[in-house]
Amino acid sequence: MPFNDTKEWVMMMVMKYLLQLIAVCLLAGCTSTTVVVQHLDDVQVELEHNLVIEDHQENPMTTPQFWKMVDDADVIILGELHDHVVGHAFQREIVDRVMSNFPTSTLALEMLERDEQPIIDDFMDGIIDEKRFATLTHSEHWSGKDTWQAWYQPIIDCVKSHNGSVVGANAPRRYVSLARTNGFEAIDALSESRRSYVTIPSPMVDNHYQERFFEFAGIEDEEIDDNHRVYGFYRSQQVWDATMAKSVAQLKPTAYAKVILLVGQFHVEYEGGLIQFLKKDLPDSNILVITVHRTKPEIEFEDIPLSDVIVYER
């Protein structure tokens, strides 16, 4: 959710549990007002020298091993910290390699919404410039002041330079809010044209992912029922998860026409909700989940890998 969004978002942020989520950059659109914005063109990232790459068992990986996993994947999920400039620079490296070697691939973004696709296409076709693109999608300050131009636009420009495709993967915020306040019945009541922009999670994920969400909210799982206010926010989280998963699946990714998704880490780490939905939609696909951290992350679960590939700064 963008930094400068509605009053409703401000009200959400003052709630204790959402502040806790924001503090560790868990939810889509978590932000920081103290970010030092450094343009990706001014950031040098060399895999061998600047980053540590480990597999899901925390074993070191060589750069060739890593790139082979990327080359073999049908879907590449890049779980990010939204305010991590090195992580964004690393994302651009991956996008550049994929688009160079597999030019029919597609970049999908949590940061852009499905009903914004005509605006995305207008930019990719040169009808509007990048400033107009950011204005029309309300993206200028998506992860803090002026962060779009510094971090996300260069990645999209990389795709454009390769004549690749970009899609908005997320559900429109107004429908996510509708699901939170009025339930999924309100989404079902939308007209067919509007209903196409959002996917209802069916069934909702109610395993460790839900427990982890409530844990960060500071609320015990047994305290929650369908009418609890926090459960409404979990419905929102699940709408994001299900819609982004469906957006990827509808592109019918293959090893030669990959889909790369940029998305917040909480959606995907430890078999997050998005990954669970995506594996249902694409049971036979090779899905590679990569998450990038500032430092080596602490592992929460012994029996559930954090991701397929863990990357952090040296």
Secondary structure, 3 states (H helix, E strand, C coil): CCCCCCHHHHHHHHCHHHHHHHHCCCCCCCCCCCCCCCCHHHCCCCHHHHEEEEECCCCECCHHHHHHHHHHCCEEEEEECCCCHHHHHHHHHHHHHHHHHCCCCEEEEEEEEHHHHHHHHHHHCCCCCHHHHHHHCCCCCCCCCCHHHHHHHHHHHHHHHCCCEEEEEECCHHHHHHHHHHCHHHHHCCCHHHHCCCCCCCCCCCCHHHHHHHHHCCCCHHHCCCCCHHHHHHHHHHHHHHHHHHHHHCCCCCCCCCEEEEEEHHHCCCCCHHHHHHHHHCCCCCEEEEEEECCCCCCCCCCCCCCCEEEEEC
